[in-house]
Amino acid sequence: MTELPRQLMNHPLDPVTAREIAEVRRIVDRAGLVTEHTRFVYVGLDEPSKQEVLGGTDARRFRVLLLDLATQVSRDVLVDLAGGEVARNDVLDTVTGGQLPVLDEEFELVEQLLAKDERWLAALAERGLDVADVRVAPLSAGVYADEYPDEAGRRLLRGLAFRQDHPADPAWAHPIDGLVAYVDTINRAVDRVIDTGPVPIPAASGNYEDPEVSGPPRRTLRPIEISQPEGVSFQLDGNLLTWENWSVRVGFDAREGLLLHQLGFAGRPIIYRASIAEMVVPYADPSPVRSWQNYFDTGEYLVGRYANSLERGCDCLGEITYLEAVIADEAGNPARCATRCASTRRTSASCGSTPTCGPVRRRPAASAGW
């Protein structure tokens, strides 16, 4: 990729730059922590404390979560960017501390492994299904050591199945219930398949972009035009946004997504830090297939990595300023997560598919609706 221009850091909460991420990777590699099997699960700014920020610190530290797919070792690493060294290197106990967030490549791996498992294929055949038409949503498993003592410390995903009637079909509309598989992604093995028997698969289409499903597009809405001939009312200095008496620092993190710091009004502090700390989705289904289903979208899946880049004249109209965010991919290299573009006054546009953050691939249709 083309390296992004480096901005001089003048505030400890300035956005992460591509050059900083590249330097963090270099430091971690130089410390002997990177092999061909190493995956950078997360790289993000280790924010200074509130007292340090208000005191004017210039420290830039990064937290790096590493997973070695060969040795099964998980690490929590702290990198001192100014000192050019690893300040902390903790090997995690996955039995007591749990697993690192799910890797993007693991989503694809689970479906590939199940497509060759005889138990899985037999369960699909009993339901009259072709494995080529089945998408798998590989989900964070949790640990149920009381029921399955051998799960402790292992990196497992539990896969739920969905039928996809054609390549553009949203498979979520056709859940294949009564069936779940437990997959060990490190050892690339299907641990167990639970099949409680066939259940009727919903046949209704979920493709609401199909006029046969949602009806013809509306023709009653009149054009809208948004313009500010004298320019915008806000000012953006780096990541410091000011508007009227309001001020806020806008940031972005691969785990939490949008970050807001030092929100104030007329010079008075209101909120020091705001973010989506976690988004929990408990399904509370007692069946043996779904009793474990309980998502933690921020901590387990790093929702910020799946942000879509906005498109000029498509997602927003009028005088628009887009902010750029940079994260690390699973190889530890910098990747764009959004684009900064010039203002636009286009009043209409046909929106195509928007790219996901950086080089991160889209999940299969069955798991793309998060």
C-alpha positions as CSV (number, residue, x, y, z in Angstrom):
1,M,0.0,0.0,0.0
2,T,1.1,3.6,-0.4
3,E,2.3,5.0,2.9
4,L,0.1,7.7,4.4
5,P,1.7,11.0,5.2
6,R,2.8,11.4,8.8
7,Q,1.3,14.1,10.9
8,L,3.4,15.6,13.6
9,M,1.9,14.6,17.0
10,N,1.0,17.6,19.0
11,H,-1.5,16.0,21.4
12,P,-1.2,12.7,23.2
13,L,-4.7,11.7,21.8
14,D,-3.9,12.5,18.2
15,P,-5.0,9.8,15.8
16,V,-2.8,6.8,15.1
17,T,-0.7,7.2,11.9
18,A,0.4,4.6,9.4
19,R,4.0,5.3,10.2
20,E,3.4,4.7,13.9
21,I,1.9,1.3,13.2
22,A,4.7,0.4,10.9
23,E,7.2,1.4,13.6
24,V,5.3,-0.6,16.2
25,R,5.5,-3.7,14.0
26,R,9.3,-3.1,13.5
27,I,9.9,-2.9,17.2
28,V,7.9,-6.0,18.0
29,D,9.7,-7.9,15.2
30,R,13.1,-6.7,16.4
31,A,12.2,-8.1,19.9
32,G,11.8,-11.5,18.3
33,L,8.1,-11.8,18.8
34,V,7.1,-12.1,15.1
35,T,7.3,-15.3,13.0
36,E,5.4,-16.4,9.9
37,H,2.7,-17.8,12.2
38,T,2.2,-14.6,14.2
39,R,-1.0,-12.7,13.9
40,F,-1.5,-9.1,15.1
41,V,-5.0,-9.5,16.6
42,Y,-5.1,-5.9,17.8
43,V,-2.8,-2.8,17.7
44,G,-4.1,0.4,19.3
45,L,-3.0,3.4,21.2
46,D,-2.4,2.7,24.9
47,E,-4.0,6.0,26.0
48,P,-2.2,7.9,28.7
49,S,-4.1,8.5,31.9
50,K,-6.3,11.5,32.2
51,Q,-3.8,13.1,34.6
52,E,-1.0,12.5,32.0
53,V,-3.0,14.0,29.2
54,L,-3.9,17.1,31.2
55,G,-0.3,17.4,32.3
56,G,0.8,17.6,28.7
57,T,2.6,14.2,28.3
58,D,4.1,13.4,24.9
59,A,4.2,9.6,25.6
60,R,3.0,7.4,22.7
61,R,2.5,3.8,23.8
62,F,0.8,1.0,21.9
63,R,-0.9,-2.1,23.1
64,V,-0.4,-5.1,20.8
65,L,-2.2,-8.5,21.1
66,L,-0.3,-11.3,19.3
67,L,-1.4,-14.8,18.6
68,D,1.1,-17.5,17.3
69,L,-0.9,-20.0,15.4
70,A,1.9,-22.6,15.6
71,T,2.8,-22.5,19.3
72,Q,-0.7,-21.4,20.5
73,V,0.9,-18.6,22.6
74,S,-1.1,-15.4,23.2
75,R,0.8,-12.3,24.2
76,D,-0.2,-8.9,25.5
77,V,2.6,-6.5,24.5
78,L,3.2,-2.8,25.4
79,V,5.4,-0.9,23.0
80,D,7.1,2.4,23.9
81,L,7.3,4.2,20.6
82,A,9.5,7.0,21.8
83,G,11.9,4.6,23.4
84,G,11.8,2.2,20.5
85,E,11.4,-0.8,22.7
86,V,8.9,-3.4,24.1
87,A,8.1,-2.2,27.6
88,R,6.0,-5.2,28.6
89,N,5.6,-8.7,27.2
90,D,3.0,-10.8,29.0
91,V,2.3,-14.4,27.9
92,L,-1.5,-14.9,28.6
93,D,-2.9,-17.9,30.4
94,T,-5.8,-18.8,28.2
95,V,-7.3,-21.1,30.9
96,T,-7.8,-18.3,33.4
97,G,-7.7,-15.3,31.1
98,G,-9.5,-16.5,28.0
99,Q,-8.7,-16.2,24.3
100,L,-7.8,-13.2,22.2
101,P,-10.4,-11.8,19.8
102,V,-11.5,-13.7,16.7
103,L,-9.2,-13.4,13.7
104,D,-10.7,-12.6,10.3
105,E,-9.1,-15.7,8.7
106,E,-10.7,-17.9,11.3
107,F,-14.2,-17.1,9.9
108,E,-13.2,-18.6,6.6
109,L,-11.4,-21.5,8.2
110,V,-14.4,-22.9,10.1
111,E,-16.6,-23.2,7.0
112,Q,-13.7,-24.8,5.1
113,L,-13.1,-27.4,7.8
114,L,-16.8,-28.3,8.2
115,A,-17.2,-28.8,4.5
116,K,-14.9,-31.8,4.8
117,D,-16.3,-33.2,8.1
118,E,-18.4,-36.4,7.7
119,R,-20.6,-35.7,10.7
120,W,-21.5,-32.2,9.3
121,L,-22.0,-33.5,5.8
122,A,-24.3,-36.3,7.1
123,A,-26.4,-33.8,9.0
124,L,-26.8,-31.6,5.9
125,A,-27.7,-34.6,3.8
126,E,-30.4,-35.6,6.2
127,R,-31.9,-32.1,5.7
128,G,-31.6,-32.5,1.9
129,L,-28.9,-29.7,1.7
130,D,-25.9,-29.4,-0.5
131,V,-22.8,-28.2,1.4
132,A,-22.1,-25.7,-1.4
133,D,-25.3,-23.9,-0.5
134,V,-24.6,-23.7,3.3
135,R,-22.8,-20.7,4.9
136,V,-21.5,-21.0,8.4
137,A,-21.4,-18.2,11.0
138,P,-18.4,-19.0,13.2
139,L,-19.1,-17.4,16.6
140,S,-17.1,-16.9,19.7
141,A,-17.6,-20.0,21.8
142,G,-17.1,-19.1,25.4
143,V,-16.0,-21.9,27.8
144,Y,-18.3,-24.4,29.4
145,A,-15.8,-26.5,31.3
146,D,-18.5,-28.0,33.6
147,E,-20.2,-29.6,30.6
148,Y,-17.1,-30.1,28.4
149,P,-13.9,-30.2,30.7
150,D,-11.6,-30.4,27.6
151,E,-12.6,-26.9,26.4
152,A,-10.5,-25.1,29.0
153,G,-7.7,-23.1,27.4
154,R,-8.6,-24.0,23.9
155,R,-9.4,-21.7,21.0
156,L,-12.8,-22.8,19.9
157,L,-15.5,-21.3,17.6
158,R,-19.0,-22.7,17.4
159,G,-20.5,-22.7,13.9
160,L,-24.2,-22.2,13.1
161,A,-25.4,-22.9,9.6
162,F,-27.6,-20.9,7.1
163,R,-28.8,-21.8,3.7
164,Q,-27.9,-19.5,0.8
165,D,-30.2,-19.8,-2.2
166,H,-28.0,-17.8,-4.5
167,P,-24.7,-15.8,-4.2
168,A,-26.4,-12.5,-3.4
169,D,-29.0,-14.1,-1.0
170,P,-28.8,-13.0,2.6
171,A,-28.3,-16.4,4.3
172,W,-29.5,-15.0,7.7
173,A,-33.1,-15.5,6.4
174,H,-32.7,-19.3,6.2
175,P,-31.2,-20.6,9.5
176,I,-30.6,-24.3,9.7
177,D,-31.6,-25.0,13.3
178,G,-30.9,-28.0,15.4
179,L,-27.3,-28.1,14.2
180,V,-24.1,-26.7,15.6
181,A,-20.4,-27.6,15.3
182,Y,-17.5,-26.9,17.7
183,V,-14.2,-26.1,15.8
184,D,-10.7,-25.9,17.2
185,T,-9.1,-23.3,15.0
186,I,-5.6,-23.7,16.2
187,N,-5.5,-27.4,15.6
188,R,-7.8,-27.1,12.6
189,A,-10.1,-29.8,13.8
190,V,-13.8,-30.2,14.2
191,D,-14.2,-31.0,17.9
192,R,-17.9,-32.1,17.9
193,V,-21.1,-31.8,16.0
194,I,-24.4,-31.5,17.8
195,D,-27.5,-32.5,15.8
196,T,-30.8,-32.5,17.5
197,G,-32.7,-33.3,14.3
198,P,-34.0,-31.4,11.2
199,V,-36.1,-28.3,11.7
200,P,-38.1,-26.6,8.9
201,I,-35.9,-23.9,7.3
202,P,-37.7,-20.6,6.7
203,A,-38.2,-20.2,3.0
204,A,-39.1,-16.5,2.8
205,S,-36.5,-14.4,1.0
206,G,-34.6,-11.8,3.0
207,N,-33.3,-10.0,-0.1
208,Y,-35.0,-6.7,0.4
209,E,-33.1,-5.2,-2.5
210,D,-35.1,-7.4,-4.8
211,P,-38.2,-5.6,-6.1
212,E,-40.1,-8.9,-6.1
213,V,-39.6,-9.0,-2.3
214,S,-39.8,-5.3,-1.3
215,G,-41.8,-4.0,-4.2
216,P,-40.9,-1.3,-6.7
217,P,-38.7,1.6,-5.5
218,R,-40.5,4.7,-4.4
219,R,-41.1,7.4,-7.0
220,T,-42.8,9.9,-4.6
221,L,-39.7,11.4,-2.9
222,R,-38.6,14.8,-4.2
223,P,-35.0,15.8,-4.7
224,I,-33.1,17.3,-1.8
225,E,-30.3,19.8,-2.1
226,I,-28.0,20.7,0.8
227,S,-25.6,23.6,0.4
228,Q,-23.7,26.1,2.6
229,P,-22.5,28.8,0.2
230,E,-20.4,30.5,2.9
231,G,-18.8,27.2,4.0
232,V,-19.3,25.1,7.1
233,S,-19.8,26.4,10.6
234,F,-17.4,24.0,12.3
235,Q,-13.6,24.0,12.4
236,L,-11.3,20.9,12.3
237,D,-7.8,21.3,13.6
238,G,-6.2,17.8,13.4
239,N,-8.8,15.8,15.3
240,L,-10.1,18.7,17.4
241,L,-13.6,19.6,16.2
242,T,-15.1,22.9,17.3
243,W,-18.6,24.2,16.5
244,E,-20.2,27.2,18.2
245,N,-19.3,26.7,21.9
246,W,-18.7,22.9,21.6
247,S,-15.4,21.2,21.3
248,V,-14.4,17.5,21.1
249,R,-11.5,15.4,19.9
250,V,-12.6,12.7,17.4
251,G,-10.7,9.4,17.3
252,F,-11.0,5.8,16.1
253,D,-9.9,2.5,17.5
254,A,-9.9,-1.0,15.9
255,R,-11.7,-2.4,18.9
256,E,-14.2,0.3,19.9
257,G,-14.7,2.2,16.7
258,L,-15.5,5.9,17.2
259,L,-13.9,7.6,20.2
260,L,-14.7,11.0,21.6
261,H,-12.4,12.7,24.0
262,Q,-12.5,15.9,26.0
263,L,-16.1,16.9,25.1
264,G,-16.7,20.4,26.4
265,F,-18.9,23.5,26.1
266,A,-17.7,27.0,26.4
267,G,-14.4,25.8,27.9
268,R,-16.2,23.7,30.5
269,P,-15.4,20.0,30.5
270,I,-18.4,17.7,30.2
271,I,-17.2,14.2,29.2
272,Y,-13.5,13.2,29.2
273,R,-13.9,10.0,27.1
274,A,-16.9,8.3,25.4
275,S,-17.0,5.1,23.4
276,I,-18.9,1.9,22.9
277,A,-17.1,-0.1,25.6
278,E,-19.0,-3.2,24.7
279,M,-22.1,-4.4,22.9
280,V,-23.7,-7.5,24.4
281,V,-26.3,-9.6,22.5
282,P,-27.6,-12.3,24.7
283,Y,-30.0,-14.7,22.8
284,A,-31.1,-16.6,25.9
285,D,-32.2,-19.7,23.9
286,P,-32.0,-22.8,26.2
287,S,-31.6,-25.3,23.4
288,P,-28.4,-27.3,23.3
289,V,-27.6,-25.8,19.9
290,R,-27.8,-22.1,21.0
291,S,-27.6,-22.0,24.8
292,W,-24.0,-20.6,24.5
293,Q,-25.0,-17.9,22.0
294,N,-24.1,-14.6,23.7
295,Y,-22.1,-12.1,21.6
296,F,-19.6,-9.5,22.9
297,D,-19.2,-7.6,19.6
298,T,-16.5,-5.2,20.8
299,G,-14.2,-7.4,22.8
300,E,-14.6,-10.6,20.8
301,Y,-14.9,-9.3,17.3
302,L,-13.3,-5.8,17.3
303,V,-16.2,-4.1,15.7
304,G,-14.1,-1.1,14.7
305,R,-12.2,-3.2,12.1
306,Y,-15.5,-3.8,10.2
307,A,-16.4,-0.2,9.7
308,N,-17.3,0.7,6.1
309,S,-15.6,3.6,4.4
310,L,-18.1,6.3,3.5
311,E,-18.3,7.6,-0.1
312,R,-18.5,11.2,-1.2
313,G,-21.9,12.2,-2.4
314,C,-23.3,8.8,-1.5
315,D,-23.5,8.4,2.3
316,C,-23.7,12.1,3.1
317,L,-24.7,15.1,1.1
318,G,-23.7,18.7,1.3
319,E,-20.5,20.2,2.6
320,I,-18.8,17.1,4.1
321,T,-15.5,16.5,5.7
322,Y,-14.5,12.8,6.1
323,L,-12.0,11.8,8.7
324,E,-9.3,9.3,8.1
325,A,-8.6,6.4,10.5
326,V,-5.7,4.0,10.3
327,I,-5.6,0.6,12.0
328,A,-3.3,-2.5,11.7
329,D,-4.2,-5.6,9.7
330,E,-3.6,-9.1,11.0
331,A,0.0,-9.0,9.6
332,G,0.6,-5.8,11.7
333,N,0.8,-3.5,8.7
334,P,-1.1,-0.2,8.5
335,A,-4.4,-0.1,6.7
336,R,-6.8,2.7,5.8
337,C,-10.2,2.5,7.6
338,A,-11.9,5.5,6.1
339,T,-11.1,8.3,3.7
340,R,-10.8,12.1,4.1
341,C,-12.2,13.8,1.0
342,A,-13.0,17.3,-0.2
343,S,-16.3,18.9,0.4
344,T,-19.0,18.1,-2.1
345,R,-22.3,19.6,-3.1
346,R,-23.6,16.6,-5.1
347,T,-27.3,16.2,-4.3
348,S,-27.7,12.7,-5.5
349,A,-25.7,9.6,-6.3
350,S,-26.2,5.9,-6.8
351,C,-24.4,4.1,-4.1
352,G,-22.4,1.0,-4.9
353,S,-20.9,-1.4,-2.4
354,T,-18.7,0.4,0.1
355,P,-15.3,-1.1,0.9
356,T,-14.7,-2.4,4.4
357,C,-11.9,-1.1,6.5
358,G,-8.6,-1.4,4.8
359,P,-7.8,-4.8,3.4
360,V,-10.0,-6.7,5.8
361,R,-12.2,-9.1,3.8
362,R,-16.0,-9.1,4.1
363,R,-17.3,-11.9,6.2
364,P,-19.5,-14.5,4.5
365,A,-23.1,-13.5,3.9
366,A,-24.2,-15.5,6.9
367,S,-22.1,-13.4,9.2
368,A,-22.1,-10.0,7.5
369,G,-25.0,-8.5,9.4
370,W,-23.3,-7.6,12.6
